[in-house]
Amino acid sequence: MATLLKTDWTKETVTPANGINFTLKEMQTLVGGWIELVPGCSRLQQEGKLMLVDEEGLIKNLPYNAQASVEANRRIVGRALVLTLLEFNGPPEQPDDPPTHDLGGESG
């Protein structure tokens, strides 16, 4: 489950509509704008998670997000979405079934 870190120190557990991974629109709605991946969140990366924020948060003069800043070890403004790689990318694509070959010789 993903966590939305808000600027008032509250957290909200959020789930993708399909139960697996968020759509771009869902992520944009949660952070309040175009999404930007926050680089260098080593603790989150070790847990297989990443943080997304509003790409234009500074331009929009969004309020400081202390709890997200602590997690990211850098200044974060606006809401921050912490989610797993699966929730971000979805499940890995499965290769098509391998072709079947008749290895038994000629039939017939």
C-alpha positions in Angstrom: 0.0 0.0 0.0 1.2 3.5 -0.8 1.3 6.4 1.6 0.5 10.0 0.9 2.5 12.3 3.1 0.7 15.6 3.7 2.1 18.9 4.7 0.2 18.9 8.0 2.2 15.8 9.2 -0.8 13.5 8.5 -0.5 10.3 6.4 -3.1 8.6 4.2 -2.9 5.1 3.0 -3.9 5.0 -0.7 -4.5 2.1 -3.1 -4.6 2.0 -6.9 -8.1 1.7 -8.4 -7.1 -1.6 -10.0 -5.5 -2.9 -6.8 -2.1 -3.3 -8.4 -0.5 -0.2 -9.8 -1.4 3.5 -10.1 -2.2 5.1 -13.4 -0.4 8.3 -14.3 -3.7 10.3 -13.7 -4.1 8.7 -10.2 -0.5 9.7 -9.3 -1.0 13.2 -10.6 -4.2 13.6 -8.7 -2.6 12.4 -5.5 0.4 14.8 -5.7 -1.6 17.6 -7.2 0.2 18.0 -10.5 2.8 16.6 -12.9 4.7 13.9 -11.1 8.5 14.1 -10.4 10.6 11.3 -8.9 12.6 12.4 -5.9 16.1 11.1 -6.5 18.5 9.9 -3.7 16.0 8.6 -1.2 18.4 5.8 -0.2 16.4 4.4 2.8 13.2 4.2 0.7 15.1 2.6 -2.2 16.5 0.0 0.1 12.9 -0.8 0.9 12.0 -1.0 -2.8 10.0 2.3 -2.6 10.2 5.6 -4.3 8.8 9.1 -3.7 6.8 11.2 -6.1 6.0 14.9 -5.7 4.4 17.7 -7.8 7.1 18.7 -10.3 5.9 22.4 -10.1 5.6 22.4 -6.3 8.2 25.2 -5.8 6.7 27.3 -8.7 3.2 26.9 -7.1 4.7 28.0 -3.8 3.3 24.8 -2.1 3.8 24.5 1.7 6.8 22.8 3.2 6.4 19.1 3.9 8.5 18.3 6.9 7.8 14.6 7.1 8.5 14.0 3.4 11.7 16.1 3.7 12.9 13.9 6.5 12.2 10.8 4.4 13.9 12.2 1.3 16.7 14.0 3.2 16.0 17.1 1.1 13.5 20.0 1.0 10.1 18.8 -0.2 7.0 20.9 -0.7 3.4 19.8 -1.3 2.1 16.3 -1.0 4.5 13.4 -1.5 3.5 9.9 -2.6 5.6 7.0 -1.3 4.9 3.8 -3.3 6.5 0.5 -4.3 8.0 -0.1 -7.7 5.1 -2.5 -8.3 2.6 0.2 -7.6 4.5 2.5 -9.9 5.3 0.2 -12.8 2.8 -2.6 -12.5 3.8 -6.3 -12.7 6.5 -7.3 -15.1 5.3 -8.4 -18.4 5.2 -12.1 -18.9 6.8 -13.5 -22.1 4.5 -15.1 -24.5 4.1 -18.8 -24.2 7.1 -20.4 -25.9 6.3 -22.0 -29.3 5.7 -25.7 -29.3 7.8 -27.7 -31.6 7.3 -31.3 -32.6 10.5 -32.9 -31.6 9.3 -36.4 -32.1 10.1 -36.7 -35.8 7.7 -37.0 -38.7 4.1 -37.8 -38.2 2.1 -40.0 -40.1 
